[in-house]
Amino acid sequence: MTTLREQIMAGAVAALTGATPAGANVFRSREVALHRGVSPAIVITPGSESDQRMGQHADRHVLTVHLAIFVRGDPWDQLADAI
């Protein structure tokens, strides 16, 4: 059984796969370097988690997700904006 955090991360990968110009090049916490043929690409990593007591029967949980967008070419920032 996977954790709720892993379900959220898998959902983010699934939502972005094929929905952007990166196509199928959406990875979750990639440890191996990306080679030139894989760009454009998106790498999704979990960030910080926090929780806050909202009331007697309610808590608020926040998971920060980081997206790293990899592109090749100039101007790189305009290429990344399209992703």
BELFENFEN-V93785 format. One record per residue. RES is the residue in one letter. SS is DSSP state (~ for helix, > for strand, _ for the rest). PSI is psi in whole degrees, -180 to 180 (NA if undefined). BURIAL is b if it has 24 or more other C-alpha atoms within 12 Angstrom, else e. Layout:
# BELFENFEN-V93785
RES_SS_PSI_BURIAL / RES_SS_PSI_BURIAL
This chain:
# BELFENFEN-V93785
M___131_e / T___158_e / T___165_e / L_~_-38_e / R_~_-44_e / E_~_-34_e / Q_~_-40_e / I_~_-45_e / M_~_-42_b / A_~_-37_e / G_~_-38_e / A_~_-43_b / V_~_-45_b / A_~_-39_e / A_~_-34_e / L_~_-24_b / T___120_e / G___-7_e / A___-4_e / T___170_e / P___-13_e / A___-17_b / G___-125_e / A___1_e / N___58_b / V_>_121_b / F_>_152_b / R_>_114_b / S___57_e / R___130_e / E___-25_e / V___141_e / A___148_e / L___134_e / H___168_e / R_~_-33_e / G_~_-7_e / V_~_-4_e / S___146_b / P___153_b / A_>_157_b / I_>_132_b / V_>_125_b / I_>_127_b / T_>_147_b / P_>_144_b / G_>_-137_e / S_>_157_e / E_>_141_e / S_>_155_e / D_>_152_e / Q_>_134_e / R_>_120_e / M_>_-24_e / G_>_-170_e / Q___-34_e / H___21_e / A_>_135_e / D_>_155_e / R_>_124_e / H_>_132_e / V_>_127_e / L_>_121_e / T_>_130_e / V_>_131_e / H_>_133_e / L_>_124_b / A_>_124_b / I_>_127_b / F_>_125_b / V___164_b / R___134_e / G___179_e / D___143_e / P___127_e / W_~_-35_e / D_~_-36_e / Q_~_-35_e / L_~_-41_e / A_~_-34_e / D_~_-35_e / A_~_-26_e / I___NA_b
